[in-house]
Amino acid sequence: MCGIAGIISANAKNYSHELRNMTDAIAHRGPDSGHHEYYENAALGHRRLSIIDLSENGKQPMFSNTNNECIVLNGEIYGYQTIKTLHSDYPYRGGSDTEVILAMYQKKKEKLIHDLPGMFAFAIWDEEKQQLFCARDRFGEKPFYYAIGTNNEFIFASEINAILASGLLQPKVNQEALSHYLQYGYVNTYQCIYENIQTLPPAHQLVYKDGKISVTRYYSLPSKDREISLSEAREEFVYLLKNAVQKQLIADVEVGSFLSGGLDSSSIVALVHEFLPHQTTISFGYDHEDSELKYAKEIAERYQTKHIEIHEKKKDLATSLLNITPYFDEPFADRSFLAHFEICKNARQNLTVVLSGDAGDELFGGYNFYRTENELKNHFSYNNIAAKFGMKLYQNLRQISYVSQKNLEHKNILDFHQNSVRNSFDQSERSSLGITANYHQDYSFEANPNSLNDIMRVDLEKYVPGNMMVKSDRMAMANSLEVRTPFLDIDFAEFCIQLPEQLKLNTEHDKIILRESMNSYWTETIKTRKKQGFGMHVEDWFKEENLINLSNDLLKNKNQKVFDFINFDATQKFLDKGQKHWNLLQLALWANNNKSFL
């Protein structure tokens, strides 16, 4: 895992100071070394976290054997050894996965992207073509931002902060991105909080040539469900997941695993054991009766791991927020980032690479709201005009059920999912704050509004890259740690995406395919436990005096930077020590952290 940066402009060597400022701004992503290379019209920079080929042969920016091409890569190419054998005629100088991309580019040019697995964001300068070719992985595990500078420079980097550090543009806040943040608690994966800085979306490639930018999609999620029996699916599920885990264990440093004691992380640890009998596992827990630590310990003992428990210590929340939020270069409200930072910080004391169980819920149907949506869909009133009319009359006499109420409020389960699940500020509330813009994301498929599988596809293209992968990348990289996600292995993920809904959830069970395939790997208590999340309720957090003081400083002072973007008087109505209050506090922290640029 690394940080990348570059400036494409005439007389590129004149930008050496700006490029160094950019790589310095992301030094936490690659503390082992930093390097810069120059062509006449291209300046490329890199910060290295050494994981594969620790020698000088693995350093970047990396030139091809002809020096015509030069690459900067952030990420890992899983199964690169097999790809290397397909391009054995290339004169490799080392054993890194980065060099394999150069070999592929010489043969296939931009078409290489269709055969490239893994998590990645990269840029290749082609001196002969005077062209920059960039791409981002299919699920948005690794970030990529770009902008046009005031003197028409093309600027790119792993983080927005690096682009701002170049000093080559003055950012302008994006009202649509701000609206999306207020509604969902994160900036959409197709947008940036600044309107003059862009994000390269997941599964897209970019070509910059002759001052023109071309962005195109190179991959779409499978849109059709398969017909497959449970017995067939079980066998294929285990086979593909084992392959995914095995490929992601390749490194020249030790690879460990996060272990929450939930079904997903327990499955990863169990399969790692087949290839790495003496693995290290790391768990984070709060010291209260509902702590997950006891479940993680069971799995750790079963597989005889070197187990590290991180107990949440009573900390000053305000101080933690002031220390951690600068690593998010956009407003971000998912409260679990605090726990995630702590587990990454402690993991880094022993490891450089860790496997995670992220994205299992989206692939296997694990969230409680998927069960709720299944209930909505199977309720007698769903898509039934006469039943809805009757319920509207009946609710004037008696209270109706939650499911009945939501079926009255929403035209279908996709509408419920988009406008009720994980939502904070509704449209009227955003308008009261002075934000009237809206943003609606396009998808790589045409979503059936009545399909649970399509709702999971929506989450894979929206929530996973926009929230989950942002949190994972920024908190891990803040601690110079690489996190890998076996469930997002392309072969395994595509298989799960296409499984019929009834193999994922029904009225009684969630994650059916995972339970049926992996239950023999778990302890009895793991099999029957219910899903938990990190931490306490937000209302409990606001009981801390220092957090209230921080909130008062940032949200009750008209002169704070955040009120350049939202209405002060309307904001006061939402300071109720609940989730909306928390989201506004995170927005204010972002504005305060970046006030020198705004």
C-alpha positions as CSV (number, residue, x, y, z in Angstrom):
1,M,0.0,0.0,0.0
2,C,1.3,3.4,-0.9
3,G,0.5,7.0,-1.9
4,I,0.8,8.3,-5.4
5,A,0.9,11.7,-6.9
6,G,1.7,13.4,-10.2
7,I,1.7,16.6,-12.2
8,I,1.4,16.5,-16.0
9,S,2.5,19.8,-17.6
10,A,5.2,21.3,-19.8
11,N,8.5,21.7,-18.1
12,A,7.5,19.2,-15.5
13,K,10.8,19.5,-13.6
14,N,9.8,23.0,-12.6
15,Y,7.2,21.4,-10.4
16,S,9.6,19.5,-8.2
17,H,8.7,21.6,-5.1
18,E,5.0,21.2,-5.7
19,L,5.4,17.5,-6.2
20,R,7.4,17.0,-3.0
21,N,4.8,18.9,-1.1
22,M,2.2,16.5,-2.5
23,T,4.1,13.4,-1.5
24,D,5.0,14.9,1.9
25,A,1.2,15.4,2.5
26,I,0.7,11.6,2.2
27,A,3.8,10.4,3.8
28,H,1.7,8.4,6.3
29,R,0.6,6.2,3.4
30,G,4.2,5.2,2.7
31,P,6.7,5.9,5.5
32,D,9.4,3.6,4.2
33,S,10.6,5.9,1.4
34,G,9.6,8.6,-1.1
35,H,10.8,9.0,-4.7
36,H,10.1,11.3,-7.7
37,E,10.8,10.9,-11.4
38,Y,10.6,13.3,-14.3
39,Y,10.0,13.4,-18.0
40,E,9.8,16.6,-20.0
41,N,6.0,16.8,-19.5
42,A,5.4,14.5,-16.6
43,A,6.3,14.5,-12.9
44,L,5.5,11.4,-10.9
45,G,5.8,10.9,-7.1
46,H,5.4,8.0,-4.7
47,R,5.4,7.1,-1.0
48,R,6.3,3.5,-0.3
49,L,5.0,1.0,2.2
50,S,7.2,-2.0,1.4
51,I,5.2,-5.3,1.3
52,I,6.2,-7.2,-1.9
53,D,9.8,-7.2,-3.1
54,L,11.3,-5.1,-0.3
55,S,14.4,-4.5,-2.4
56,E,15.3,-1.4,-4.5
57,N,13.8,-3.3,-7.5
58,G,10.4,-2.7,-6.0
59,K,10.6,1.1,-5.6
60,Q,8.4,3.5,-7.5
61,P,8.0,5.5,-9.7
62,M,9.0,2.5,-11.7
63,F,10.3,2.7,-15.3
64,S,9.7,0.0,-17.8
65,N,12.6,-1.8,-19.5
66,T,12.5,0.7,-22.3
67,N,12.0,3.8,-20.1
68,N,9.1,4.7,-22.3
69,E,6.6,4.0,-19.6
70,C,6.7,4.9,-15.9
71,I,4.1,3.8,-13.3
72,V,3.0,4.8,-9.8
73,L,0.7,2.2,-8.1
74,N,-1.2,2.2,-4.9
75,G,-2.5,-1.3,-4.1
76,E,-1.9,-5.0,-4.6
77,I,-2.4,-7.2,-7.7
78,Y,-3.6,-10.5,-6.3
79,G,-2.4,-13.5,-8.3
80,Y,0.2,-11.5,-10.1
81,Q,2.6,-14.5,-10.2
82,T,0.2,-16.2,-12.6
83,I,-0.1,-13.1,-14.7
84,K,3.6,-12.9,-14.8
85,T,3.9,-16.3,-16.4
86,L,1.6,-15.1,-19.2
87,H,4.0,-12.3,-19.9
88,S,7.3,-14.2,-19.4
89,D,9.0,-12.5,-22.4
90,Y,9.2,-9.2,-20.5
91,P,12.7,-8.7,-18.9
92,Y,11.7,-8.3,-15.3
93,R,14.2,-6.7,-12.9
94,G,12.5,-7.7,-9.7
95,G,9.6,-9.6,-8.1
96,S,7.0,-6.9,-7.5
97,D,3.4,-6.9,-8.7
98,T,3.9,-3.3,-10.1
99,E,6.3,-4.5,-12.8
100,V,3.7,-6.9,-14.0
101,I,1.4,-4.0,-14.9
102,L,4.2,-2.5,-17.0
103,A,4.6,-5.8,-18.9
104,M,0.8,-6.0,-19.5
105,Y,0.7,-2.4,-20.7
106,Q,3.4,-2.9,-23.3
107,K,1.3,-5.7,-24.9
108,K,-2.2,-4.6,-24.3
109,K,-2.1,-0.8,-23.6
110,E,-5.3,0.4,-21.9
111,K,-7.0,-3.0,-22.5
112,L,-4.9,-4.5,-19.7
113,I,-7.4,-3.3,-17.2
114,H,-9.9,-6.0,-18.2
115,D,-7.4,-8.7,-17.0
116,L,-6.1,-7.0,-13.9
117,P,-7.4,-8.3,-10.5
118,G,-6.9,-6.8,-7.1
119,M,-7.2,-3.5,-5.3
120,F,-5.5,-0.6,-7.1
121,A,-5.2,3.0,-8.2
122,F,-2.4,3.6,-10.7
123,A,-1.2,6.0,-13.3
124,I,1.1,5.1,-16.3
125,W,2.9,7.8,-18.3
126,D,3.6,6.8,-21.9
127,E,6.4,9.1,-23.2
128,E,5.9,8.1,-26.8
129,K,2.1,8.8,-26.8
130,Q,2.5,11.8,-24.4
131,Q,-0.4,10.2,-22.5
132,L,-1.3,9.4,-19.0
133,F,-3.4,6.3,-18.4
134,C,-5.1,5.9,-15.0
135,A,-7.4,3.3,-13.4
136,R,-9.2,2.5,-10.2
137,D,-10.2,-1.0,-9.0
138,R,-13.7,-2.4,-9.4
139,F,-15.0,-1.9,-5.8
140,G,-13.2,1.4,-5.0
141,E,-10.8,-0.1,-2.4
142,K,-8.1,2.4,-3.3
143,P,-8.7,6.2,-3.9
144,F,-7.8,8.4,-6.8
145,Y,-8.4,12.1,-7.2
146,Y,-7.5,14.5,-9.9
147,A,-7.9,18.2,-10.9
148,I,-6.9,20.8,-13.4
149,G,-4.6,23.5,-11.9
150,T,-4.8,27.2,-12.4
151,N,-2.2,27.0,-15.2
152,N,-3.9,24.0,-16.8
153,E,-1.7,21.4,-15.1
154,F,-3.3,17.9,-14.7
155,I,-2.8,17.0,-11.0
156,F,-3.6,13.6,-9.4
157,A,-3.1,11.9,-6.0
158,S,-4.2,9.3,-3.6
159,E,-5.8,11.9,-1.3
160,I,-7.4,15.3,-1.7
161,N,-5.0,16.8,0.8
162,A,-2.1,16.0,-1.5
163,I,-3.7,18.0,-4.4
164,L,-4.4,20.9,-2.1
165,A,-0.7,20.7,-0.9
166,S,0.4,21.4,-4.5
167,G,-0.9,24.9,-4.1
168,L,-1.9,24.8,-7.8
169,L,-5.7,25.4,-7.3
170,Q,-8.2,27.1,-5.0
171,P,-10.9,24.6,-4.0
172,K,-14.6,25.4,-4.2
173,V,-17.1,23.5,-2.1
174,N,-19.5,21.2,-4.0
175,Q,-23.1,21.8,-3.0
176,E,-24.3,18.5,-4.4
177,A,-21.6,16.6,-2.4
178,L,-22.5,18.6,0.7
179,S,-26.2,17.6,0.3
180,H,-25.3,13.9,-0.1
181,Y,-23.1,14.1,3.0
182,L,-26.0,15.6,5.0
183,Q,-28.4,12.9,3.8
184,Y,-26.1,9.9,4.2
185,G,-23.1,10.9,6.3
186,Y,-20.5,10.5,3.6
187,V,-19.6,12.1,0.2
188,N,-20.7,10.0,-2.8
189,T,-18.1,7.9,-4.4
190,Y,-18.7,9.6,-7.8
191,Q,-18.1,13.1,-6.3
192,C,-15.7,15.1,-4.3
193,I,-16.5,17.7,-1.6
194,Y,-14.8,20.2,-3.9
195,E,-16.4,20.9,-7.3
196,N,-13.1,21.6,-9.0
197,I,-11.5,18.3,-7.8
198,Q,-12.8,15.1,-9.2
199,T,-12.7,11.5,-8.0
200,L,-12.1,8.7,-10.5
201,P,-15.0,6.4,-9.7
202,P,-14.5,2.7,-9.0
203,A,-14.4,0.5,-12.1
204,H,-13.4,3.5,-14.3
205,Q,-10.3,4.4,-16.3
206,L,-9.0,7.8,-17.3
207,V,-6.9,8.9,-20.2
208,Y,-5.3,12.4,-20.3
209,K,-3.8,13.4,-23.6
210,D,-3.4,16.8,-25.4
211,G,-5.1,18.6,-22.5
212,K,-8.3,16.5,-22.8
213,I,-9.6,14.1,-20.1
214,S,-11.6,11.0,-21.1
215,V,-13.2,8.9,-18.3
216,T,-14.9,5.6,-19.1
217,R,-16.3,2.6,-17.2
218,Y,-14.4,-0.6,-17.8
219,Y,-16.4,-2.9,-15.6
220,S,-20.1,-3.4,-14.6
221,L,-21.5,-5.6,-11.9
222,P,-23.2,-8.8,-13.1
223,S,-26.8,-7.8,-13.4
224,K,-28.5,-11.2,-13.8
225,D,-29.0,-13.7,-10.9
226,R,-27.9,-17.3,-11.4
227,E,-30.0,-20.4,-11.1
228,I,-28.1,-22.7,-8.7
229,S,-29.0,-25.1,-5.9
230,L,-27.8,-24.7,-2.3
231,S,-25.6,-27.8,-2.5
232,E,-23.9,-26.6,-5.6
233,A,-23.6,-23.1,-4.3
234,R,-22.0,-24.3,-1.0
235,E,-19.2,-26.1,-2.8
236,E,-18.4,-23.3,-5.1
237,F,-18.6,-20.7,-2.3
238,V,-15.9,-22.5,-0.2
239,Y,-13.7,-23.1,-3.2
240,L,-13.7,-19.5,-4.4
241,L,-13.3,-18.1,-0.9
242,K,-10.3,-20.3,-0.2
243,N,-8.7,-19.1,-3.4
244,A,-9.4,-15.5,-2.5
245,V,-7.8,-15.9,0.9
246,Q,-4.8,-17.8,-0.4
247,K,-4.1,-15.1,-3.0
248,Q,-4.3,-12.3,-0.5
249,L,-1.8,-13.9,1.9
250,I,1.0,-13.3,-0.6
251,A,3.5,-10.8,0.9
252,D,7.1,-10.5,2.0
253,V,5.9,-9.4,5.5
254,E,3.6,-11.1,8.0
255,V,-0.1,-11.0,7.2
256,G,-2.6,-11.0,10.1
257,S,-6.4,-10.8,10.4
258,F,-8.9,-8.6,12.1
259,L,-11.2,-10.8,14.2
260,S,-14.4,-9.4,15.7
261,G,-15.9,-12.8,16.5
262,G,-18.6,-12.2,13.9
263,L,-19.5,-14.7,11.1
264,D,-17.5,-12.9,8.5
265,S,-14.2,-12.3,10.2
266,S,-14.4,-15.8,11.8
267,S,-14.7,-17.3,8.4
268,I,-11.6,-15.5,7.1
269,V,-9.5,-16.5,10.1
270,A,-10.7,-20.1,9.7
271,L,-9.6,-20.3,6.1
272,V,-6.3,-18.4,6.7
273,H,-5.5,-21.3,9.2
274,E,-5.4,-23.7,6.3
275,F,-2.6,-21.8,4.7
276,L,-1.0,-20.1,7.7
277,P,-1.3,-22.2,10.9
278,H,0.4,-19.7,13.1
279,Q,-1.4,-16.5,12.2
280,T,-1.8,-13.3,14.2
281,T,-5.3,-12.1,15.0
282,I,-6.4,-8.7,16.4
283,S,-9.6,-7.8,18.2
284,F,-11.0,-4.6,19.5
285,G,-13.6,-4.4,22.2
286,Y,-15.4,-2.2,24.8
287,D,-15.2,-3.4,28.4
288,H,-18.9,-4.1,28.9
289,E,-21.2,-7.1,29.0
290,D,-22.0,-6.9,25.3
291,S,-18.4,-6.9,24.2
292,E,-17.5,-9.0,21.3
293,L,-14.1,-9.9,22.7
294,K,-15.3,-13.2,24.2
295,Y,-16.5,-14.4,20.8
296,A,-13.2,-13.5,19.1
297,K,-11.3,-15.3,21.8
298,E,-13.3,-18.5,21.1
299,I,-12.2,-18.5,17.4
300,A,-8.7,-17.5,18.3
301,E,-8.4,-20.5,20.7
302,R,-9.9,-22.9,18.2
303,Y,-7.4,-21.9,15.5
304,Q,-4.5,-21.4,18.0
305,T,-3.7,-17.9,16.7
306,K,-1.4,-15.4,18.3
307,H,-4.3,-13.3,19.5
308,I,-4.0,-9.6,20.5
309,E,-6.9,-8.0,22.4
310,I,-7.3,-4.2,22.3
311,H,-9.4,-3.0,25.1
312,E,-11.1,0.3,24.6
313,K,-9.8,2.8,27.1
314,K,-11.7,5.7,28.4
315,K,-10.4,8.5,26.2
316,D,-11.2,12.1,25.7
317,L,-13.5,11.9,22.7
318,A,-12.9,15.5,21.7
319,T,-9.1,15.0,21.6
320,S,-9.5,11.8,19.6
321,L,-11.7,13.6,17.0
322,L,-9.2,16.4,16.7
323,N,-6.4,13.9,16.2
324,I,-8.1,11.6,13.8
325,T,-10.5,13.6,11.6
326,P,-7.7,15.4,9.7
327,Y,-7.0,12.0,8.0
328,F,-10.4,12.4,6.3
329,D,-10.1,15.0,3.6
330,E,-13.9,15.1,3.3
331,P,-16.6,15.2,5.9
332,F,-17.3,11.7,7.3
333,A,-19.8,10.7,9.9
334,D,-19.6,6.9,10.4
335,R,-18.8,6.7,14.1
336,S,-17.0,3.4,13.8
337,F,-14.0,5.2,12.4
338,L,-12.8,5.9,15.9
339,A,-12.7,2.2,16.8
340,H,-11.2,1.4,13.4
341,F,-8.4,3.9,13.9
342,E,-7.5,2.3,17.3
343,I,-7.5,-1.3,16.0
344,C,-5.3,-0.2,13.0
345,K,-2.9,1.7,15.3
346,N,-2.5,-1.3,17.5
347,A,-2.3,-3.8,14.6
348,R,0.6,-1.7,13.1
349,Q,2.7,-2.4,16.2
350,N,2.9,-6.0,15.1
351,L,1.9,-6.2,11.5
352,T,2.1,-4.4,8.1
353,V,-0.8,-6.3,6.4
354,V,-4.1,-7.4,7.8
355,L,-7.1,-9.2,6.2
356,S,-10.6,-7.8,6.9
357,G,-14.1,-9.3,6.8
358,D,-15.6,-6.1,5.2
359,A,-18.3,-6.3,2.5
360,G,-19.8,-9.7,3.7
361,D,-23.1,-8.1,4.7
362,E,-23.6,-6.6,1.2
363,L,-22.7,-9.9,-0.5
364,F,-24.5,-12.3,1.7
365,G,-27.5,-10.3,2.9
366,G,-26.4,-9.6,6.4
367,Y,-28.0,-6.3,7.5
368,N,-31.1,-6.2,9.5
369,F,-32.6,-3.6,7.1
370,Y,-32.4,-6.2,4.3
371,R,-34.7,-8.4,6.4
372,T,-37.0,-5.4,6.9
373,E,-37.1,-4.8,3.2
374,N,-37.9,-8.5,2.7
375,E,-40.9,-8.0,5.1
376,L,-42.0,-4.9,3.2
377,K,-41.9,-6.8,-0.1
378,N,-43.9,-9.7,1.3
379,H,-46.5,-7.6,3.1
380,F,-50.0,-7.7,1.7
381,S,-50.0,-4.0,1.1
382,Y,-46.8,-3.9,-1.1
383,N,-47.6,-2.6,-4.6
384,N,-51.3,-3.0,-3.7
385,I,-53.2,0.3,-4.4
386,A,-56.4,-0.9,-2.8
387,A,-54.7,-2.1,0.3
388,K,-52.8,1.1,0.7
389,F,-56.0,3.1,0.4
390,G,-57.6,1.0,3.1
391,M,-54.6,1.4,5.4
392,K,-54.7,5.2,5.0
393,L,-58.3,5.2,6.2
394,Y,-57.6,2.7,9.0
395,Q,-54.6,4.6,10.4
396,N,-56.9,7.5,11.2
397,L,-58.6,5.1,13.7
398,R,-55.8,3.0,15.0
399,Q,-52.0,2.8,14.9
400,I,-50.7,0.6,12.1
401,S,-47.5,-1.5,12.1
402,Y,-44.1,-0.2,11.1
403,V,-44.1,-2.3,7.9
404,S,-47.5,-1.0,7.0
405,Q,-46.4,2.6,7.7
406,K,-43.3,2.3,5.5
407,N,-45.2,0.7,2.7
408,L,-47.5,3.8,2.7
409,E,-44.5,6.2,2.8
410,H,-42.5,4.5,0.0
411,K,-43.4,3.4,-3.4
412,N,-41.1,0.3,-3.4
413,I,-38.2,-1.2,-1.3
414,L,-35.5,0.6,-3.3
415,D,-37.2,3.9,-2.5
416,F,-37.3,2.9,1.2
417,H,-33.6,1.9,1.0
418,Q,-32.5,5.1,-0.6
419,N,-34.6,7.5,1.5
420,S,-34.9,5.8,4.9
421,V,-32.0,3.4,5.5
422,R,-28.9,5.1,6.9
423,N,-30.5,8.5,6.2
424,S,-29.9,11.6,8.4
425,F,-31.2,14.9,7.0
426,D,-34.2,14.7,4.7
427,Q,-34.7,17.1,1.8
428,S,-36.7,19.7,3.8
429,E,-34.1,19.7,6.6
430,R,-31.3,20.1,4.1
431,S,-33.2,23.0,2.6
432,S,-33.5,24.7,6.0
433,L,-29.7,24.5,6.3
434,G,-29.5,26.3,3.0
435,I,-28.6,23.3,0.9
436,T,-31.0,22.9,-2.0
437,A,-28.9,20.9,-4.4
438,N,-29.4,17.1,-4.8
439,Y,-27.3,14.3,-6.3
440,H,-28.5,11.0,-7.6
441,Q,-25.9,8.4,-8.4
442,D,-26.0,6.3,-11.6
443,Y,-25.3,2.6,-11.4
444,S,-23.7,0.1,-13.8
445,F,-27.0,-1.8,-14.0
446,E,-30.7,-0.9,-14.2
447,A,-32.0,-1.5,-10.7
448,N,-35.2,-3.4,-10.3
449,P,-37.0,-1.4,-7.5
450,N,-38.5,-4.6,-6.1
451,S,-35.3,-6.7,-6.0
452,L,-33.4,-7.3,-2.8
453,N,-30.4,-8.4,-4.8
454,D,-30.4,-5.1,-6.7
455,I,-30.5,-3.3,-3.4
456,M,-27.4,-5.2,-2.4
457,R,-25.8,-4.2,-5.8
458,V,-26.7,-0.6,-5.1
459,D,-24.8,-0.9,-1.7
460,L,-21.8,-2.4,-3.5
461,E,-21.6,0.5,-5.9
462,K,-22.6,3.3,-3.4
463,Y,-22.1,2.5,0.3
464,V,-19.1,0.2,0.1
465,P,-16.8,2.5,-1.9
466,G,-18.3,5.8,-0.5
467,N,-18.2,4.8,3.2
468,M,-16.8,1.4,4.0
469,M,-13.7,1.6,1.8
470,V,-13.0,5.2,2.7
471,K,-13.0,4.4,6.4
472,S,-10.9,1.3,5.8
473,D,-8.3,3.1,3.6
474,R,-8.0,6.3,5.6
475,M,-7.8,4.8,9.0
476,A,-5.4,2.0,7.9
477,M,-3.2,4.4,6.0
478,A,-3.2,6.9,8.9
479,N,-1.3,4.1,10.7
480,S,0.8,2.9,7.6
481,L,-1.2,-0.4,7.6
482,E,-2.4,-2.3,4.5
483,V,-5.9,-3.8,4.8
484,R,-7.0,-6.4,2.3
485,T,-10.6,-7.6,1.7
486,P,-10.9,-11.2,0.5
487,F,-14.7,-11.0,0.1
488,L,-14.1,-8.4,-2.7
489,D,-11.9,-10.8,-4.7
490,I,-13.5,-10.4,-8.1
491,D,-14.3,-14.1,-8.7
492,F,-15.8,-14.6,-5.3
493,A,-17.7,-11.3,-5.3
494,E,-19.2,-12.0,-8.7
495,F,-20.3,-15.4,-7.6
496,C,-22.1,-14.0,-4.5
497,I,-23.6,-11.1,-6.4
498,Q,-25.4,-13.5,-8.7
499,L,-26.7,-15.9,-6.1
500,P,-30.5,-15.9,-5.9
501,E,-32.0,-14.0,-3.0
502,Q,-33.3,-17.1,-1.3
503,L,-29.8,-18.3,-0.7
504,K,-29.0,-15.0,1.1
505,L,-32.0,-14.3,3.4
506,N,-35.6,-15.2,4.1
507,T,-38.1,-14.3,6.8
508,E,-36.1,-16.2,9.5
509,H,-32.4,-16.1,8.6
510,D,-29.8,-13.9,7.0
511,K,-26.5,-14.8,5.4
512,I,-27.9,-18.2,4.5
513,I,-25.1,-19.1,2.0
514,L,-22.4,-18.2,4.5
515,R,-24.1,-20.1,7.3
516,E,-24.6,-23.2,5.2
517,S,-21.1,-23.2,3.8
518,M,-19.0,-22.2,6.8
519,N,-20.8,-23.3,9.9
520,S,-18.5,-26.3,10.5
521,Y,-15.6,-23.8,10.8
522,W,-17.3,-21.9,13.7
523,T,-17.8,-22.6,17.4
524,E,-21.4,-23.2,18.6
525,T,-21.8,-19.7,20.2
526,I,-20.6,-18.1,17.0
527,K,-23.2,-20.0,15.0
528,T,-26.1,-18.6,17.0
529,R,-24.9,-15.1,17.9
530,K,-26.5,-11.9,16.5
531,K,-24.8,-9.1,14.6
532,Q,-23.2,-6.4,16.6
533,G,-21.4,-3.1,15.7
534,F,-18.6,-1.1,17.3
535,G,-19.3,1.1,20.3
536,M,-22.0,2.9,22.2
537,H,-25.0,5.0,21.2
538,V,-24.2,8.5,20.1
539,E,-26.4,9.9,22.9
540,D,-23.9,8.3,25.4
541,W,-21.0,10.0,23.7
542,F,-22.6,13.4,24.0
543,K,-22.6,12.9,27.8
544,E,-18.9,13.7,27.8
545,E,-18.3,17.2,28.8
546,N,-15.3,17.8,26.5
547,L,-17.3,16.6,23.5
548,I,-20.1,19.1,24.3
549,N,-17.5,21.8,24.7
550,L,-16.0,21.0,21.3
551,S,-19.5,21.0,19.8
552,N,-20.2,24.4,21.4
553,D,-17.0,25.9,20.1
554,L,-17.7,24.7,16.5
555,L,-21.5,24.8,16.2
556,K,-22.6,27.7,18.5
557,N,-20.2,30.3,17.1
558,K,-21.4,32.1,14.0
559,N,-17.8,32.9,13.0
560,Q,-16.8,29.2,12.6
561,K,-15.9,28.2,9.0
562,V,-18.7,25.7,8.7
563,F,-21.3,28.5,8.6
564,D,-19.9,29.7,5.3
565,F,-21.8,26.6,3.9
566,I,-24.8,26.0,6.2
567,N,-27.3,28.2,8.0
568,F,-26.3,29.0,11.6
569,D,-29.9,29.5,13.0
570,A,-31.2,26.3,11.4
571,T,-28.2,24.4,12.7
572,Q,-29.1,25.2,16.3
573,K,-32.4,23.3,15.9
574,F,-30.5,20.0,15.3
575,L,-28.1,20.2,18.2
576,D,-30.0,17.5,20.2
577,K,-27.1,15.2,21.1
578,G,-28.3,12.7,18.5
579,Q,-27.1,11.4,15.1
580,K,-27.9,14.7,13.2
581,H,-25.9,16.6,15.9
582,W,-23.0,14.2,15.4
583,N,-23.1,14.6,11.6
584,L,-23.1,18.4,11.9
585,L,-20.1,18.2,14.3
586,Q,-18.1,16.1,11.8
587,L,-18.9,18.7,9.1
588,A,-17.7,21.5,11.3
589,L,-14.5,19.6,12.1
590,W,-13.8,19.1,8.4
591,A,-14.4,22.8,7.8
592,N,-12.1,23.7,10.7
593,N,-9.4,21.3,9.6
594,N,-9.4,22.7,6.1
595,K,-10.0,26.4,6.8
596,S,-6.7,27.4,5.4
597,F,-7.8,26.1,2.0
598,L,-11.5,27.3,2.1
